[in-house]
Amino acid sequence: MNLLKEIQNRRSVRNYLTDEISKDTVLDILQAGIMAPSAKNNQPWRFVIVSTDIKNKISDKMVELVGPNKTAEVIKTVPYLILVYNKDNEYFNHLSIGAAIENILLEATNRGLGTLWIGYIKKIEDYVKELVNIDYELVSAIAIGVKNEDPVARPRLKLEDVLIETS
Ligand SMILES: Cc1cc2nc3c(=O)[nH]c(=O)nc-3n(C[C@H](O)[C@H](O)[C@H](O)COP(=O)(O)O)c2cc1C
């Protein structure tokens, strides 16, 4: 595997087929997440793979609260939605969890699957807490499914635009 190629191939996918993916595949992909570095190796991430029923409720609530939107559509149609939680309040936890999420996106990409990192779930955090009885802080969600689109790469700043030279 050429890692840089997978990094360059990854896209945010917002259209999915209804094709099934096995739970074992998703668990294998999550293994990549738990190999991420974390501050003091405290591994602050916690994951919940939600049922179809909960997924639909989350999507419906998002539409109810913020109006129809693509993210809610993805949540409704994608076969797997994984909620990502932060187990406690340590300073670097969000950075560590971001690393875990990126590992998950890359491993799914490596398997030819589509993913979407969903920060928008924060908009309905309180409702998700009612539905999924978990007291940890909800950080994000990840959609994983079989792609029904191959989005073109979104633009990136050039390296020279972000690399600050010091004298
Ligand atoms: C923290 C974070 C939260 C995001 N939340 C959402 C979201 O709620 N809905 C969505 O459609 N895309 C979301 N995205 C995806 C970004 O829009 C996407 O990564 C960016 O536009 C670059 O496109 P690319 O991922 O295809 O390279 C999120 C990305 C990150 C890193």
The ligand as an SDF file (V2000), in Angstrom:
LIG
                    3D

 31 33  0  0  0  0  0  0  0  0999 V2000
  -13.9110   18.3150   12.0100 C   0  0  0  0  0  0  0  0  0  0  0  0
  -14.6260   18.1000   10.6970 C   0  0  0  0  0  0  0  0  0  0  0  0
  -16.0060   18.1610   10.6730 C   0  0  0  0  0  0  0  0  0  0  0  0
  -16.6810   17.9560    9.4600 C   0  0  0  0  0  0  0  0  0  0  0  0
  -18.0520   17.9410    9.4840 N   0  0  0  0  0  0  0  0  0  0  0  0
  -18.7240   17.7260    8.3400 C   0  0  0  0  0  0  0  0  0  0  0  0
  -20.1490   17.6390    8.3510 C   0  0  0  0  0  0  0  0  0  0  0  0
  -20.7970   17.7000    9.3990 O   0  0  0  0  0  0  0  0  0  0  0  0
  -20.7930   17.4590    7.1710 N   0  0  0  0  0  0  0  0  0  0  0  0
  -20.1060   17.3360    5.9880 C   0  0  0  0  0  0  0  0  0  0  0  0
  -20.7520   17.1870    4.9370 O   0  0  0  0  0  0  0  0  0  0  0  0
  -18.7470   17.3900    5.9490 N   0  0  0  0  0  0  0  0  0  0  0  0
  -18.0490   17.5590    7.0890 C   0  0  0  0  0  0  0  0  0  0  0  0
  -16.6810   17.5610    7.0810 N   0  0  0  0  0  0  0  0  0  0  0  0
  -15.9560   17.3100    5.8210 C   0  0  0  0  0  0  0  0  0  0  0  0
  -15.2920   18.5680    5.2450 C   0  0  0  0  0  0  0  0  0  0  0  0
  -16.2710   19.4090    4.6910 O   0  0  0  0  0  0  0  0  0  0  0  0
  -14.2620   18.1190    4.1920 C   0  0  0  0  0  0  0  0  0  0  0  0
  -13.2670   17.3460    4.8110 O   0  0  0  0  0  0  0  0  0  0  0  0
  -13.5860   19.2960    3.4830 C   0  0  0  0  0  0  0  0  0  0  0  0
  -14.5290   20.0550    2.7620 O   0  0  0  0  0  0  0  0  0  0  0  0
  -12.4960   18.8300    2.5020 C   0  0  0  0  0  0  0  0  0  0  0  0
  -13.0280   17.9020    1.5760 O   0  0  0  0  0  0  0  0  0  0  0  0
  -12.4420   16.4310    1.4540 P   0  0  0  0  0  0  0  0  0  0  0  0
  -12.6680   15.7410    2.7710 O   0  0  0  0  0  0  0  0  0  0  0  0
  -13.2240   15.7650    0.3430 O   0  0  0  0  0  0  0  0  0  0  0  0
  -10.9860   16.5410    1.1170 O   0  0  0  0  0  0  0  0  0  0  0  0
  -15.9690   17.7300    8.2630 C   0  0  0  0  0  0  0  0  0  0  0  0
  -14.5680   17.6610    8.3120 C   0  0  0  0  0  0  0  0  0  0  0  0
  -13.9010   17.8140    9.5150 C   0  0  0  0  0  0  0  0  0  0  0  0
  -12.3930   17.6690    9.5490 C   0  0  0  0  0  0  0  0  0  0  0  0
  1  2  1  0
  2  3  1  0
  2 30  2  0
  3  4  2  0
  4  5  1  0
  4 28  1  0
  5  6  2  0
  6  7  1  0
  6 13  1  0
  7  8  2  0
  7  9  1  0
  9 10  1  0
 10 11  2  0
 10 12  1  0
 12 13  2  0
 13 14  1  0
 14 15  1  0
 14 28  1  0
 15 16  1  0
 16 17  1  0
 16 18  1  0
 18 19  1  0
 18 20  1  0
 20 21  1  0
 20 22  1  0
 22 23  1  0
 23 24  1  0
 24 25  2  0
 24 26  1  0
 24 27  1  0
 28 29  2  0
 29 30  1  0
 30 31  1  0
M  END
$$$$
